Amino acid sequence: MSAFADKLKHELLELIPPTLYFFVVLHFAAAVQALMNRHDALTLPTSATITVAALVLGKSVLIAELLPFFNRYPTEPLIWNVGWKAMLYFTVALLLHYLERLIEFWHKATDFMAANEAMLAEITLSHFWAVQLLLAFFIVIYCVMSELARVIGRAELKAMFFGPLPGRRGA
């Protein structure tokens, strides 16, 4: 295999865990939001949007991990990096959730300020914050697991959860 094909395979394998995690989590959050808004189910366009968002988030996580300021406390106890990364992810999630809602209203409004006023008048803030709290919880879980995988190693963490890989029993 060529170096390019090896690199592409490596990148795709690295993309799977965060993308799959955010795919499930975002569908869960959307289902909770639909229930809070008294909708029966998720629509196909909503699910498609979530799928694209999960792909974007999966790649964004990989890019963020390459930024020098992102892994700020690699030698400190894990809680430092977990807290730092969770705060960064939560800030971005809050901003994106706010903008997502704002864009829905911007299509009907004349300008940004009118859209913002209409959105704030119409949305239920307790629902908005409930979804944010849910996302914060899932972000912390993701950060804990990714830090554990960084320190312990992915293979070892996988073996801890799912048992030893075939051929490694008793090792």
N, C-alpha and C positions, 0 to 999 in steps of 0.2 A: 504494500500500500504506500502511496506517496505521503510526503510530509503534510501536504494540504489535506488529504483525506483523513489522516490520523488526527490532525488538529480539529477538523470539522466533526469527526466522530466524538472526540473528547468534549468539544463545546456542546454538542447535542446531548450527550450523557449528563453533563453538568446542568443543563437546562431543565431536565426532566423533574428532579425533586421539587425545586421551588415552583415551577409551573403547575405541577400536579397539586401541590399543597394549596396554592392560591386559587386554583380552579375549584377545588372542593370548598374552601373557606368562603370564597366570594359567592358561590351558589348558596351556601348555608346562610350567609348574611342577607342575600337577596330574598331568600325564602322567608326569613324572619321579618324583613321589611315588608314583604307582600302581605304577610299575615297581620302585621300591625296596621297596614293600610286597608285591611279587609278585602284583599284580592284573593281569589281562589288559588291561583298557581302562578308560576313563572311563565312568561311568554317565550316563544322561540326567539324573537329579537333580543329579549333581555338575556337569555342564555347565550346567544351568539356574542353579544357584547361582553359578557362575563368571560367567555372563552378567549376573546381577543385580549381583554384586560389581563387575564392570567398569563398569556404568552408575553405580553409587554412587561408585566411585573417579574416574571421569571427571568427575562433577559436583563431587566433593570437591576435585579438583585446581583446578578453576575457582574454587571458593570460597576455597581456600588462597591462590591468587595474588592475591586481593583483600585479604588480611590485611596490615596494615602491617609486621609483623615478618617476614613470609615472604620478601619480596624485600629482604633485609637489606643486601646488598652490591652494589647495581646499578652503582656506579662503580668497583668494584675489578676485578681480573682475574677472568675467568669462574670459575676454580677455587673462589673464595670462595663464590659463590652456589651453584655445583654441590655443593660439600661441605656447605654449610649445609642446602640443600633436601634433599639425599640423606639426611642425618642425620635430619631431621624425618620424611621419608617412611619411612625404615627403622624408626624408633622406632614409628611408627604401625603399620606392617606387622607388626613383631614382636609388638606388643600384640594386634593383631587375629588373627594366626595362633595365638597362645597361647590367646586367648579362644575362638576357633573350636574348637580341640581340647578345651578345658575344657568347653564347652557339651555336646559329645558325651558326656562322662563324667558331667556333672551330671544328665542325664536318668536315669541309673542309680543315682546316689548319693543319700544322704540330705541332705547339705548341701555347701556350697562347699568346705570343707576336705577332706572325704572324697573329693569329686570330684577335687580337685587332687592328693591323695595317690595315688588310683587312676590318674590320668593319668600322673603322673611314674613310677609303677611299671610301667606298660604300654607307654608310647611308647618308641620308639628315639630317644634324643636325637641321635645322629649323623644320623639321617634328618631330624629337625626342623631341625637347624642346616644341613644340606645344602640344604634348601629355602630357608632364610633367606638363605644365601649366594647362591643363585641369584637370589632376589628382590632382594638388595642389588645384584647386578651389573646386573640389568635396571632398577632404580631409578636407578642412576648413569647408565646409557645414556639413560634418559628425561630426566634432569636436564640432561645435556650437550646433548642435542638441543633441549630447550626453551629453554635459555639461548642457544644458537646462533641459534635462531629469533627470540628476543627482540632480540638484537644485530644480526644480519644482516638479519632480516626473513623472514617465512614464505615469501613469493613467491620471494625470492632463494635461500633454502635449498632450496625445492622445485625450482627450476630447476637448482641445483647437482647434485641427486640424479637428477632425471628428465629433464633437458634443458630447453631453453627452451620456453616455452609457445607454442602455434601463433600465428603472427603476430608473434612477437618474435625470430625467427631472425635472426642476424647483428647483433642490437642489442647 
